[in-house]
Amino acid sequence: MSELHDLTALETAAAIRRRETSPTEVVRHALERAERLGPQVGAFVTLTPERALAEAAEAEKVLAAADDPADLPPLLGVPCPVKDLTMVAGVRFTAGAALLADNVAEVDDGVVTLLARAGTVMLGKTTTPELGLPCYTEPEGTPPARTPWDSSRTAGGSSGGAAAAVAARIVPVAQGNDGGGSIRIPASACGLVGLKPSRGLVSPGPWGTDGAGLASNGVLTRDVRDTAALLGVLARPWPGDLVEARRPAGGFLAALDARPRRLRVGLLTTPLIADDAVVDPACVAAAVRTADDLAALGHDVVEAPVPFAAEAWDAFAALWSVMALQVPVPPEAEGLLRPLTRWLRENGRRVSGVEHADAVVAHQRLVRAVGQAWDHLDVVVTPTLAQPPVRPDQLRDDADPAADFAAQTRFTPWTSVWNLTGRPAVSLPVAEVVVDGATLPVGVQLGGRLGHDAELLALAARLEDIHRWQDRRPPLS
């Protein structure tokens, strides 16, 4: 059998079912790597070893009592940490903010409940930036998240710690969420698979709400099969859901084996939300190569039109600022927030009720514009990011938060469009590039039609067969 840390989530679960290893052995191995490698890549803000070992021991009881392995939870004994924007009862819940350093969650978020039902073991909380707002992960008092491919470069954000933990092979899978690219950005920076599901597919319930409908929970993994398996776990409705996306009758994992129909694929390398974004040639080449791969697989590839002017994206910026302002912060604690967070919150204060309503309308018009422009396309291929993983000072600018936000939009000129439209999008690590002597991953984003997550993942699986990215290992031991 391979080293435990080289196994995928599904392979780990299968090895446990076959009694080739045990949940306790798997969890102890993951904890050892978390304690040794976690600080190097800034993966965790909180480790919960006692809880994890207790859950592993309980998993062993479940395993021993099962008469038929088919009756076991599908991911029994698999370590899966939770992002620190997600509540786990009895565990610190800081949302990356220094002012919440001593906050403890009282309830489990719905996705945590579903992960537990599937048999996963909660190893700890992964690092996130303050309130999950920027696309880099640099929380106060905790090592910043770095890509294991080059520790001088950011792991992205806001699921940066989750991505670092999976890419460093501490765990096979980690929970994350995505409101503007927060799963796909770190997936690209860390060489992983990262899917933002369709709006309504993964419920925010029972404690969360839809709000502007930008965010969705998901996972980061090293291969498509794990992403599909975890999507099958998380794609469960809760009573009171406002939106419910369709789910394949046979499940997402089974859908990977279906032969995709002939698809109409659009290639787009023009930045959408930042006219001044400079796109690295390696990112463009990776997208073009992916389009060529899809053409070779029998799909029709055409040029995708730019669906809206860059200024139409301002609706996202307005909604994002108001979301930042919605977080309850006592006036006397406002100064404890990062300059970027304070700047976003101040922008939110300047948005009047009418302006917010106008932003909601502009958002809906943008969704219609995208729908009309891309109605003839099943899939749109873009670079995930405008650059390979960057050094944090290329984005973060505490002295000028406006410049910081502008740099983030130039770095991520495609990701948030899929949050606005609610359509599914996945980042795939199809390429690599050498920068300053380091081999860095380059992600390509595939976006699909609303509710067609299974079809998108099946297409991703065909690309994985070609590129075998899951076999690549960062320079960590």
BELMORA-V775804 format. One record per run of one state. SS is the DSSP state (a for helix, b for strand, c for the rest). FROM is the first residue (numbers start at 1). TO is the last residue. If there is no record, write none. Layout:
# BELMORA-V775804
SS/FROM/TO + SS/FROM/TO
This chain:
# BELMORA-V775804
c/1/3 + a/4/6 + c/7/8 + a/9/17 + c/18/22 + a/23/41 + c/42/43 + b/44/47 + c/48/48 + a/49/65 + c/66/68 + a/69/71 + c/72/78 + b/79/83 + c/84/91 + b/92/92 + c/93/97 + a/98/100 + c/101/103 + b/104/104 + c/105/109 + a/110/117 + c/118/120 + b/121/121 + c/122/123 + b/124/126 + c/127/129 + a/130/132 + c/133/145 + b/146/146 + c/147/153 + b/154/154 + c/155/159 + a/160/167 + c/168/172 + b/173/178 + c/179/183 + a/184/190 + c/191/192 + b/193/196 + c/197/215 + b/216/221 + c/222/223 + a/224/234 + c/235/251 + a/252/255 + c/256/263 + b/264/267 + c/268/280 + a/281/296 + c/297/299 + b/300/303 + c/304/309 + a/310/326 + c/327/330 + a/331/336 + c/337/338 + a/339/349 + c/350/352 + a/353/373 + c/374/378 + b/379/383 + c/384/391 + a/392/394 + c/395/400 + a/401/411 + c/412/414 + a/415/421 + c/422/424 + b/425/435 + c/436/437 + b/438/448 + c/449/452 + a/453/467 + c/468/468 + a/469/471 + c/472/477
